[in-house]
Amino acid sequence: MDLRRAVPRTFDLTAGEGRAGPGSTGFDAGMLLLRLVVGLTMAAHGAQKLFGWFGGPGLAGTAHFLEQMGFRPGELHAVLSGGAEFGGGLLLALGLLTPLGAAAVTGSMLAAIATVTWQNGFISAKGGYEYNLVLIASALAVAFAGPGRLSVDEVLGWRLSGWRWGVAAAALAAVTAVAVLAARQ
């Protein structure tokens, strides 16, 4: 008996099998969807802080809020927080420098958990960190798995994914979150 005929081959995304459309696979479409939803959600959240878009407080309101939480100077922390969310979200959505975008999203959400939501427990309806955790897991999943073929990284020929890139994104996020929290007065 010829085992090559009896046992199905492993599904190989690079061989062109199982494509969801011209030039892409279901994996690529899934990563695009994940990147767009998480990335644009974070970019919108950052735009609230920076520009007052989508009913947000804007830079002055965010600075005032952060000052009250012990982040001084508030304006600097508002720019850093909003910039990480807005810029990281856009990088993630585009699939451009994907591990850096994932690190920015993750670091921002780690700082939010530590300062705002942790004390409220897990459930987000009670002000908890459940939503932040989903965003962290989603961003890091993209860093580990890669942005897929429908990304700027792919167009540029950059292969910024795998264990090293995922761990690097998580480590950068943790270091920046700790640094931000250490600056709190």
Secondary structure, 3 states (H helix, E strand, C coil): CCHHHHCCCCCCHHHCCCEEECCEEHHHHHHHHHHHHHHHHHHHHHHHHHHCHHHCCHHHHHHHHHHHCCCCCHHHHHHHHHHHHHHHHHHHHHCCCHHHHHHHHHHHHHHHHHHHHHHHCCCHHHCCCHHHHHHHHHHHHHHHHCCCCCCHHHHCCCCCCCHHHHHHHHHHHHHHHHHHHHCCC
